[in-house]
Amino acid sequence: MSEKSLPHSNKHPIPSTMMAVVTTGNGGYDKLEYKRVPLPQLRTGEVLLKVLAAGMNNTEINTCVG
């Protein structure tokens, strides 16, 4: 899959998409989907960070389950 890059001044191009875990509804792990999504559009005063790792704790999991 080829990716278009957004222009910017750094020598490393910013991809137009990213991988994300998206919730598809209330429930357990079966309601989490790992997929490619468009990069959010930045507004004035916002920055883009590259996240190398993330996690969920029991409170967040219980909130998803309901």
KEPA-298618 format. One record per atom (N, C-alpha, C): residue in three letters; atom name; x, y, z. Coordinates in Angstrom, 1 decimal. Layout:
N
<code=ALA | site=CA | X=X | Y=Y | Z=Z>
...
This chain:
66
<code=MET | site=N | X=0.8 | Y=-1.2 | Z=0.0>
<code=MET | site=CA | X=0.0 | Y=0.0 | Z=0.0>
<code=MET | site=C | X=0.9 | Y=1.2 | Z=0.0>
<code=SER | site=N | X=0.7 | Y=2.1 | Z=-1.0>
<code=SER | site=CA | X=1.5 | Y=3.3 | Z=-1.0>
<code=SER | site=C | X=0.8 | Y=4.4 | Z=-0.2>
<code=GLU | site=N | X=1.6 | Y=5.2 | Z=0.5>
<code=GLU | site=CA | X=1.1 | Y=6.3 | Z=1.3>
<code=GLU | site=C | X=1.5 | Y=7.6 | Z=0.8>
<code=LYS | site=N | X=0.6 | Y=8.6 | Z=0.7>
<code=LYS | site=CA | X=1.0 | Y=9.9 | Z=0.4>
<code=LYS | site=C | X=1.5 | Y=10.6 | Z=1.6>
<code=SER | site=N | X=2.4 | Y=11.6 | Z=1.4>
<code=SER | site=CA | X=2.9 | Y=12.3 | Z=2.6>
<code=SER | site=C | X=2.5 | Y=13.7 | Z=2.6>
<code=LEU | site=N | X=2.3 | Y=14.2 | Z=3.8>
<code=LEU | site=CA | X=1.9 | Y=15.6 | Z=3.9>
<code=LEU | site=C | X=3.2 | Y=16.5 | Z=3.9>
<code=PRO | site=N | X=3.2 | Y=17.6 | Z=3.2>
<code=PRO | site=CA | X=4.4 | Y=18.4 | Z=3.1>
<code=PRO | site=C | X=4.7 | Y=19.1 | Z=4.5>
<code=HIS | site=N | X=6.0 | Y=19.2 | Z=4.8>
<code=HIS | site=CA | X=6.4 | Y=19.9 | Z=6.0>
<code=HIS | site=C | X=7.9 | Y=20.1 | Z=5.8>
<code=SER | site=N | X=8.5 | Y=20.9 | Z=6.8>
<code=SER | site=CA | X=9.9 | Y=21.3 | Z=6.6>
<code=SER | site=C | X=10.9 | Y=20.3 | Z=7.0>
<code=ASN | site=N | X=10.6 | Y=19.2 | Z=7.7>
<code=ASN | site=CA | X=11.5 | Y=18.2 | Z=8.2>
<code=ASN | site=C | X=11.9 | Y=17.3 | Z=7.1>
<code=LYS | site=N | X=13.0 | Y=16.6 | Z=7.2>
<code=LYS | site=CA | X=13.4 | Y=15.7 | Z=6.1>
<code=LYS | site=C | X=12.7 | Y=14.4 | Z=6.2>
<code=HIS | site=N | X=11.9 | Y=14.1 | Z=7.3>
<code=HIS | site=CA | X=11.1 | Y=12.9 | Z=7.4>
<code=HIS | site=C | X=9.7 | Y=13.2 | Z=7.0>
<code=PRO | site=N | X=9.1 | Y=12.6 | Z=6.0>
<code=PRO | site=CA | X=7.8 | Y=12.9 | Z=5.6>
<code=PRO | site=C | X=6.7 | Y=12.4 | Z=6.7>
<code=ILE | site=N | X=5.6 | Y=13.1 | Z=6.8>
<code=ILE | site=CA | X=4.6 | Y=12.7 | Z=7.7>
<code=ILE | site=C | X=3.6 | Y=11.8 | Z=6.8>
<code=PRO | site=N | X=3.3 | Y=10.6 | Z=7.3>
<code=PRO | site=CA | X=2.3 | Y=9.8 | Z=6.5>
<code=PRO | site=C | X=0.9 | Y=10.4 | Z=6.6>
<code=SER | site=N | X=0.0 | Y=10.0 | Z=5.6>
<code=SER | site=CA | X=-1.3 | Y=10.5 | Z=5.6>
<code=SER | site=C | X=-2.3 | Y=9.6 | Z=6.4>
<code=THR | site=N | X=-1.8 | Y=8.4 | Z=6.8>
<code=THR | site=CA | X=-2.6 | Y=7.5 | Z=7.6>
<code=THR | site=C | X=-1.8 | Y=7.0 | Z=8.8>
<code=MET | site=N | X=-2.5 | Y=6.4 | Z=9.8>
<code=MET | site=CA | X=-1.8 | Y=5.9 | Z=11.0>
<code=MET | site=C | X=-2.6 | Y=4.6 | Z=11.4>
<code=MET | site=N | X=-2.0 | Y=3.8 | Z=12.2>
<code=MET | site=CA | X=-2.7 | Y=2.6 | Z=12.7>
<code=MET | site=C | X=-3.3 | Y=3.0 | Z=14.1>
<code=ALA | site=N | X=-4.5 | Y=2.6 | Z=14.4>
<code=ALA | site=CA | X=-5.2 | Y=2.9 | Z=15.6>
<code=ALA | site=C | X=-6.1 | Y=1.8 | Z=16.1>
<code=VAL | site=N | X=-6.3 | Y=1.7 | Z=17.4>
<code=VAL | site=CA | X=-7.3 | Y=0.8 | Z=17.9>
<code=VAL | site=C | X=-8.6 | Y=1.6 | Z=18.1>
<code=VAL | site=N | X=-9.6 | Y=1.2 | Z=17.4>
<code=VAL | site=CA | X=-10.9 | Y=1.9 | Z=17.4>
<code=VAL | site=C | X=-11.9 | Y=1.1 | Z=18.1>
<code=THR | site=N | X=-12.7 | Y=1.7 | Z=18.9>
<code=THR | site=CA | X=-13.9 | Y=1.0 | Z=19.6>
<code=THR | site=C | X=-15.0 | Y=1.0 | Z=18.6>
<code=THR | site=N | X=-15.7 | Y=-0.2 | Z=18.5>
<code=THR | site=CA | X=-16.8 | Y=-0.3 | Z=17.6>
<code=THR | site=C | X=-18.1 | Y=-0.4 | Z=18.3>
<code=GLY | site=N | X=-18.1 | Y=-0.2 | Z=19.7>
<code=GLY | site=CA | X=-19.3 | Y=-0.3 | Z=20.5>
<code=GLY | site=C | X=-18.9 | Y=-0.7 | Z=21.9>
<code=ASN | site=N | X=-19.9 | Y=-0.8 | Z=22.8>
<code=ASN | site=CA | X=-19.7 | Y=-1.2 | Z=24.2>
<code=ASN | site=C | X=-19.4 | Y=-2.7 | Z=24.2>
<code=GLY | site=N | X=-18.6 | Y=-3.2 | Z=25.0>
<code=GLY | site=CA | X=-18.3 | Y=-4.6 | Z=25.1>
<code=GLY | site=C | X=-16.8 | Y=-4.8 | Z=25.5>
<code=GLY | site=N | X=-16.4 | Y=-6.0 | Z=25.3>
<code=GLY | site=CA | X=-15.0 | Y=-6.4 | Z=25.7>
<code=GLY | site=C | X=-14.1 | Y=-6.2 | Z=24.5>
<code=TYR | site=N | X=-13.0 | Y=-7.0 | Z=24.5>
<code=TYR | site=CA | X=-12.0 | Y=-6.9 | Z=23.5>
<code=TYR | site=C | X=-12.5 | Y=-7.1 | Z=22.1>
<code=ASP | site=N | X=-13.7 | Y=-7.8 | Z=22.0>
<code=ASP | site=CA | X=-14.3 | Y=-8.1 | Z=20.7>
<code=ASP | site=C | X=-14.8 | Y=-6.8 | Z=20.0>
<code=LYS | site=N | X=-14.9 | Y=-5.7 | Z=20.8>
<code=LYS | site=CA | X=-15.3 | Y=-4.4 | Z=20.2>
<code=LYS | site=C | X=-14.2 | Y=-3.5 | Z=19.9>
<code=LEU | site=N | X=-13.0 | Y=-4.0 | Z=20.0>
<code=LEU | site=CA | X=-11.8 | Y=-3.2 | Z=19.6>
<code=LEU | site=C | X=-11.3 | Y=-3.7 | Z=18.3>
<code=GLU | site=N | X=-11.0 | Y=-2.7 | Z=17.4>
<code=GLU | site=CA | X=-10.5 | Y=-3.1 | Z=16.0>
<code=GLU | site=C | X=-9.2 | Y=-2.3 | Z=15.7>
<code=TYR | site=N | X=-8.2 | Y=-3.0 | Z=15.3>
<code=TYR | site=CA | X=-6.9 | Y=-2.4 | Z=15.0>
<code=TYR | site=C | X=-6.9 | Y=-2.2 | Z=13.5>
<code=LYS | site=N | X=-6.9 | Y=-0.9 | Z=13.0>
<code=LYS | site=CA | X=-7.0 | Y=-0.6 | Z=11.6>
<code=LYS | site=C | X=-6.3 | Y=0.7 | Z=11.2>
<code=ARG | site=N | X=-6.1 | Y=0.9 | Z=10.0>
<code=ARG | site=CA | X=-5.5 | Y=2.1 | Z=9.4>
<code=ARG | site=C | X=-6.6 | Y=3.2 | Z=9.3>
<code=VAL | site=N | X=-6.3 | Y=4.4 | Z=9.8>
<code=VAL | site=CA | X=-7.2 | Y=5.5 | Z=9.8>
<code=VAL | site=C | X=-6.5 | Y=6.7 | Z=9.3>
<code=PRO | site=N | X=-7.2 | Y=7.7 | Z=8.8>
<code=PRO | site=CA | X=-6.6 | Y=9.0 | Z=8.3>
<code=PRO | site=C | X=-5.9 | Y=9.7 | Z=9.5>
<code=LEU | site=N | X=-4.8 | Y=10.4 | Z=9.3>
<code=LEU | site=CA | X=-4.2 | Y=11.2 | Z=10.3>
<code=LEU | site=C | X=-5.1 | Y=12.4 | Z=10.6>
<code=PRO | site=N | X=-5.3 | Y=12.7 | Z=11.9>
<code=PRO | site=CA | X=-6.1 | Y=13.9 | Z=12.2>
<code=PRO | site=C | X=-5.6 | Y=15.2 | Z=11.6>
<code=GLN | site=N | X=-6.5 | Y=16.1 | Z=11.2>
<code=GLN | site=CA | X=-6.1 | Y=17.4 | Z=10.7>
<code=GLN | site=C | X=-5.7 | Y=18.3 | Z=11.9>
<code=LEU | site=N | X=-4.5 | Y=18.8 | Z=11.8>
<code=LEU | site=CA | X=-4.0 | Y=19.7 | Z=12.9>
<code=LEU | site=C | X=-4.6 | Y=21.1 | Z=12.7>
<code=ARG | site=N | X=-4.9 | Y=21.7 | Z=13.9>
<code=ARG | site=CA | X=-5.4 | Y=23.1 | Z=13.9>
<code=ARG | site=C | X=-4.3 | Y=23.9 | Z=14.5>
<code=THR | site=N | X=-4.5 | Y=25.2 | Z=14.4>
<code=THR | site=CA | X=-3.5 | Y=26.2 | Z=14.9>
<code=THR | site=C | X=-3.3 | Y=25.9 | Z=16.4>
<code=GLY | site=N | X=-2.0 | Y=25.8 | Z=16.8>
<code=GLY | site=CA | X=-1.6 | Y=25.6 | Z=18.2>
<code=GLY | site=C | X=-1.6 | Y=24.1 | Z=18.6>
<code=GLU | site=N | X=-1.9 | Y=23.2 | Z=17.7>
<code=GLU | site=CA | X=-1.8 | Y=21.8 | Z=18.0>
<code=GLU | site=C | X=-0.5 | Y=21.2 | Z=17.4>
<code=VAL | site=N | X=-0.1 | Y=20.1 | Z=18.0>
<code=VAL | site=CA | X=1.1 | Y=19.4 | Z=17.6>
<code=VAL | site=C | X=0.8 | Y=17.9 | Z=17.3>
<code=LEU | site=N | X=1.6 | Y=17.3 | Z=16.5>
<code=LEU | site=CA | X=1.5 | Y=15.9 | Z=16.2>
<code=LEU | site=C | X=2.6 | Y=15.1 | Z=16.9>
<code=LEU | site=N | X=2.3 | Y=14.1 | Z=17.7>
<code=LEU | site=CA | X=3.3 | Y=13.3 | Z=18.4>
<code=LEU | site=C | X=3.2 | Y=11.9 | Z=17.9>
<code=LYS | site=N | X=4.4 | Y=11.2 | Z=17.8>
<code=LYS | site=CA | X=4.4 | Y=9.8 | Z=17.4>
<code=LYS | site=C | X=4.4 | Y=9.0 | Z=18.7>
<code=VAL | site=N | X=3.4 | Y=8.2 | Z=18.8>
<code=VAL | site=CA | X=3.2 | Y=7.4 | Z=20.0>
<code=VAL | site=C | X=3.9 | Y=6.0 | Z=19.7>
<code=LEU | site=N | X=4.8 | Y=5.6 | Z=20.6>
<code=LEU | site=CA | X=5.5 | Y=4.3 | Z=20.4>
<code=LEU | site=C | X=4.8 | Y=3.2 | Z=21.1>
<code=ALA | site=N | X=4.1 | Y=3.5 | Z=22.2>
<code=ALA | site=CA | X=3.4 | Y=2.4 | Z=22.9>
<code=ALA | site=C | X=2.3 | Y=3.0 | Z=23.7>
<code=ALA | site=N | X=1.2 | Y=2.2 | Z=23.9>
<code=ALA | site=CA | X=0.1 | Y=2.7 | Z=24.7>
<code=ALA | site=C | X=-0.5 | Y=1.4 | Z=25.4>
<code=GLY | site=N | X=-1.4 | Y=1.6 | Z=26.4>
<code=GLY | site=CA | X=-2.0 | Y=0.5 | Z=27.0>
<code=GLY | site=C | X=-3.3 | Y=0.9 | Z=27.6>
<code=MET | site=N | X=-4.0 | Y=-0.2 | Z=28.1>
<code=MET | site=CA | X=-5.3 | Y=0.0 | Z=28.8>
<code=MET | site=C | X=-5.2 | Y=-0.6 | Z=30.2>
<code=ASN | site=N | X=-5.8 | Y=0.0 | Z=31.1>
<code=ASN | site=CA | X=-5.9 | Y=-0.6 | Z=32.5>
<code=ASN | site=C | X=-7.2 | Y=-1.1 | Z=32.8>
<code=ASN | site=N | X=-7.4 | Y=-1.8 | Z=33.9>
<code=ASN | site=CA | X=-8.7 | Y=-2.4 | Z=34.3>
<code=ASN | site=C | X=-9.9 | Y=-1.5 | Z=34.3>
<code=THR | site=N | X=-9.7 | Y=-0.2 | Z=34.7>
<code=THR | site=CA | X=-10.8 | Y=0.7 | Z=34.8>
<code=THR | site=C | X=-11.3 | Y=1.0 | Z=33.4>
<code=GLU | site=N | X=-10.4 | Y=1.2 | Z=32.4>
<code=GLU | site=CA | X=-10.8 | Y=1.5 | Z=31.0>
<code=GLU | site=C | X=-11.5 | Y=0.2 | Z=30.4>
<code=ILE | site=N | X=-11.0 | Y=-0.9 | Z=30.7>
<code=ILE | site=CA | X=-11.6 | Y=-2.2 | Z=30.2>
<code=ILE | site=C | X=-13.0 | Y=-2.3 | Z=30.8>
<code=ASN | site=N | X=-13.2 | Y=-2.1 | Z=32.1>
<code=ASN | site=CA | X=-14.5 | Y=-2.2 | Z=32.7>
<code=ASN | site=C | X=-15.4 | Y=-1.1 | Z=32.2>
<code=THR | site=N | X=-14.9 | Y=0.0 | Z=31.8>
<code=THR | site=CA | X=-15.8 | Y=1.1 | Z=31.2>
<code=THR | site=C | X=-16.3 | Y=0.6 | Z=29.9>
<code=CYS | site=N | X=-15.4 | Y=0.0 | Z=29.1>
<code=CYS | site=CA | X=-15.9 | Y=-0.6 | Z=27.8>
<code=CYS | site=C | X=-16.9 | Y=-1.6 | Z=27.9>
<code=VAL | site=N | X=-16.8 | Y=-2.5 | Z=28.9>
<code=VAL | site=CA | X=-17.7 | Y=-3.6 | Z=29.1>
<code=VAL | site=C | X=-19.1 | Y=-3.1 | Z=29.6>
<code=GLY | site=N | X=-19.0 | Y=-2.0 | Z=30.3>
<code=GLY | site=CA | X=-20.3 | Y=-1.3 | Z=30.8>
<code=GLY | site=C | X=-20.7 | Y=-1.7 | Z=32.1>
